[in-house]
């Protein structure tokens, strides 16, 4: 599942889920991030990129964002 996240409501609905985010300009020297969506308020996404490390990204600075598949929910017998 690589569901695109576009609107603020998309990020709010999938709060607590993992996402891949690509920014238009580098933040802290990088443009590609993977992490858990902590929340979104006033047009700013809060993403936990490592345990205890969160970054904020303005939604208008996001080039592309997708929900990542949760592989822990595989069907039984796989």
C-alpha positions as a Python dict, from the first residue, in 0.01 Angstrom:
ca = {
    (1, 'X'): (0, 0, 0),
    (2, 'X'): (161, 322, -118),
    (3, 'X'): (-135, 551, -62),
    (4, 'X'): (-49, 912, -144),
    (5, 'X'): (-93, 1171, 130),
    (6, 'X'): (-189, 1509, -15),
    (7, 'X'): (-422, 1708, 209),
    (8, 'X'): (-384, 1798, 576),
    (9, 'X'): (-684, 1571, 645),
    (10, 'X'): (-491, 1274, 492),
    (11, 'X'): (-209, 1320, 743),
    (12, 'X'): (-454, 1361, 1032),
    (13, 'X'): (-646, 1045, 938),
    (14, 'X'): (-328, 836, 932),
    (15, 'X'): (-172, 977, 1249),
    (16, 'X'): (35, 700, 1412),
    (17, 'X'): (110, 530, 1078),
    (18, 'X'): (442, 525, 892),
    (19, 'X'): (502, 745, 590),
    (20, 'X'): (770, 833, 335),
    (21, 'X'): (805, 1206, 275),
    (22, 'X'): (1006, 1391, 10),
    (23, 'X'): (1055, 1765, 54),
    (24, 'X'): (1111, 2029, -214),
    (25, 'X'): (1418, 2166, -33),
    (26, 'X'): (1657, 1993, 209),
    (27, 'X'): (1579, 1995, 581),
    (28, 'X'): (1880, 1922, 801),
    (29, 'X'): (2069, 1826, 484),
    (30, 'X'): (1821, 1574, 343),
    (31, 'X'): (1506, 1562, 133),
    (32, 'X'): (1384, 1205, 198),
    (33, 'X'): (1237, 1102, 532),
    (34, 'X'): (1069, 791, 670),
    (35, 'X'): (888, 795, 1001),
    (36, 'X'): (569, 784, 1202),
    (37, 'X'): (315, 1061, 1159),
    (38, 'X'): (286, 1219, 1504),
    (39, 'X'): (39, 1488, 1404),
    (40, 'X'): (-36, 1785, 1184),
    (41, 'X'): (-142, 2130, 1299),
    (42, 'X'): (-157, 2467, 1131),
    (43, 'X'): (-12, 2330, 807),
    (44, 'X'): (291, 2163, 970),
    (45, 'X'): (355, 1788, 976),
    (46, 'X'): (529, 1640, 1278),
    (47, 'X'): (717, 1322, 1185),
    (48, 'X'): (905, 1092, 1423),
    (49, 'X'): (1210, 988, 1218),
    (50, 'X'): (1384, 799, 1500),
    (51, 'X'): (1289, 709, 1857),
    (52, 'X'): (1275, 1038, 2044),
    (53, 'X'): (1364, 1246, 1733),
    (54, 'X'): (1092, 1442, 1558),
    (55, 'X'): (1104, 1693, 1277),
    (56, 'X'): (848, 1944, 1156),
    (57, 'X'): (781, 1993, 786),
    (58, 'X'): (552, 2258, 641),
    (59, 'X'): (292, 2087, 422),
    (60, 'X'): (361, 2338, 145),
    (61, 'X'): (726, 2216, 142),
    (62, 'X'): (629, 1852, 77),
    (63, 'X'): (693, 1738, -279),
    (64, 'X'): (553, 1387, -230),
    (65, 'X'): (428, 1177, 62),
    (66, 'X'): (303, 820, 78),
    (67, 'X'): (170, 594, 348),
    (68, 'X'): (402, 296, 400),
    (69, 'X'): (269, -60, 412),
    (70, 'X'): (240, -215, 757),
    (71, 'X'): (411, -550, 709),
    (72, 'X'): (323, -663, 1061),
    (73, 'X'): (-36, -718, 943),
    (74, 'X'): (42, -1001, 701),
    (75, 'X'): (-229, -1263, 645),
    (76, 'X'): (-208, -1578, 857),
    (77, 'X'): (-13, -1865, 700),
    (78, 'X'): (230, -1639, 511),
}
